[in-house]
Amino acid sequence: MNFLSILVGYLLGSISFSYLITKKVAGIDIRQHGSGNAGATNTLRVIGKGPAILVLLLDAFKGVAAVLIFAGLSAGDPMPTAMAGLGAILGHNWPVFFGFKGGKGVATTIGVLGTISFFPTLYSVLTAIVLIAITRYVSLGSLILLVMIPVFMYFRHDPSSYIILGIIVAILGIYRHRENVKRLLNGTERKLGSKKS
């Protein structure tokens, strides 16, 4: 069941909505524009708010779908559900259908962890939104979001498999944002709404 769950999750996660929508709307490969990231933030910067919101929702939904499928099949065992969620995030980051070049997985992570542990994810999202509103650094908000979720999950006494998933996802997210971290430390990270120089 665990292998099947991570495989199905991975295949769902590999549907790159940022690529598909920007290709349909603007006739471009989102990975060749802006930051080169196939996600909602880059979609916002390259083609605007409407498509970006749609990408955000669909990327989150594929994480929700992966979790719900195996929550229904696992008879209360949290491990297959956690593995399906991890698979969806891995698929978003390295999609098999799109040359293994995807996004950073934040929206899909919100979908996955918000489904298995709603309130810790909600608290983390609200913290990230406030931080982004103050600093206008989406990457900083994303990093704080990823780190805070397993912390809140721990204090809420979630199943250990969910907490471990949260930790793995946080480490993975920090790795995927490593260039952003360097730019944040150097003071060269782009703020939300800023134009590319």
N, C-alpha and C positions, 0 to 999 in steps of 0.2 A: 504493500500500500504506500509506503514512504517513497519508493522509487517512482511509482505511478503518479503520486501527487506532485512531486517536484518536476517531473517531466511535463505533465499537463499544465502546471503553473508556468513553467518556462515557455511553453509554446504560446500560451495566452499572453504572457508578458512580452513576447517577441513581436507582437503586433505594434508597429511604430506609428502611432496616430499623428505624431508631429510630422513625420515624413509624408504620410499619406495625405494629410490635410493641406500642408503647404504645397505639395505637388499638385493637388486638385485646385486650390485657390489661386496660387501664384505661378504654378508651373516650374517650381524650383526644388532642388534638393536642400532641405534645411541644414544639412550637415556641411554644406559648402558656403554657408553664410553666417554672419554674426560670429558667435562663439564656436560654431561648429557642433553644438550640442543639440541632439534631437529631443527637445523637451519643451515644456510650456514657456519658460522664461525666454528662451531664444526665439520661440515662435512669436512671443509678444514683441520682442525687439525688431524682428524681421518683417512680420506682416500684420501685427496689430492685436488689439484686445479680444475681439470676437473669436478668431481662430484659437488664440492662446487659451481662453476660457474653455473652449470645447476640448482642446488637447488635454488640459488639466483634468477635466471631468472624466474623459475617456481613459486616460492613463490611470487615474484613481480607480475607476470602475473595473478595469481588468484585474487589479489586485483584489478588489472586493469579490469578483466572480470566482477567482481561483480559490479564495478562502471558503466561500460559501459552498462551493461544490463539494469540498472534502470535509467541511464541517458536517454536511448532511450524510456523508458516506462513512465517516470514521467512528460512528457509534460512541461519541464522547471522548475519544482519544485525541488529545490536542496535538500530538506529534505530526500526523499527516496534514493537519490544517496548517501548522507552522511551516512544514516543508513545502506545501503548495504556495504559501505566501513568499517564501524565500525564492522559489523557482520563478514566480512572476517578476520579482525584483531583478533577479539575474537576467531574465529574458529581456526586460526593458533596457538594462544596461548593455547587454551583449546579444542583440536579437539575431537569431539564426536566419531569419528571412531577409535581413538587411545588412549582410556582411559583417555582423557582430559589432556594428558601430551604432550605438544608441544614445540614451540620455543618462542622467545621473540618478534616476530612480526615486526622486523625492515624492512626486505625486503618487506613484504606485506604492511606495512605502506607506504613505498616509492611508491609501485605500486598504492595504493589507492590515496594518497595525490598528487602524481605526475600526476595522471589523472585528478583530479578535480581542481588542482592549480599547473600548471607545473613550472612556474618560481620560486615561493617561495620554492618549493621542490628542484629544481635544485640548487638554491643558497645555501640551507642548506646542500645538498649532497656534493657540492664542498667544503664548509667549513669543513664538517666532514672528507672528504678525505685528505685535507691538515693537519688537526689535527692528523689524524691517521698516516700519513706519518712522521710527526714530532715526535710524542710520541710513536707510535706503540701500542697504546691502542685502540683496536676496540671498547670496551665498552664506553670509553670516547667520541669517535667520534659519536657513536650511540646516546648517551645521548644528546650531543650538537645538533645533527641533529633533534631529536625529539622536543627539546625545541625551536629551531630556526624556524621551519616550521610555527607554528601559529603566531609567531611574524612577519615574512615576509608576511603571509597571511593578517594580520591586516593592515599593512602599504600599502598593495596592494588593500585594500577595498574589499576583497572577501565577498561572502554572509555569514551572521552571522552563519548559520548552518555549514558551512565549517570551520569557525574559531573555533566554539565550538567543532567540531569534532577534530580539531588539538589539542586543549587544553586537551580534554579527552584522546586522544591517547598519548600525551606527559606524562600526569599523569600516565596512564597505563604502558607506557614504563619505566618510572622511577621506578615504583613499581616492574616490572619484572626484572629490573637491580639492585634491592636493594642490593644483595650480591656483585655485581660488585662495587657498590658505596662504600660499606664497605671496600673492598679490595683496591680500589683506595686510600681511605683515610688512610689505614694502610700501603700502599706501597707494597702490596703483590699481586696485580693484574698481571696476566700473560700478557706479551707483544706478539704481533703478531710475529710468527716465533720462539718463545721460546719453549723449550722442557718442558714437564711436569716433575716435580721433583718427 
